[in-house]
Amino acid sequence: MIEGIVSAGVLMNSGKINGTITASEKILILKPGVLVGDIRTPVIAIEEGSHFHGMCDMGAHHWSNDRALALDISPSFVAAAH
């Protein structure tokens, strides 16, 4: 069991972690892993049978501008797409 603040490139967990996690590449929570705490990572995978409880920041600020551009579509195009 790990308790505390963890920083890594890639974090693979099949044990128990209780803390704040930052992974610059990705976090993998594998069965029967348990991760309790807040995480920050661009990619996360949670295997069926594992558990995660906390907040996850995947860098929404990176894609929020793309989403705003996608909403700026002409009404005629949206009607034709349905």
Buried (B, 14 or more C-beta within 10 A) or exposed (E): EBEEEBEBEEBBBEEBBBBBBBBEEBBBBBEEBBBEBBBBBEEBEBEEEBEBEEEBEEEEEEEEEEEEEEEEEEEEEEEEEE
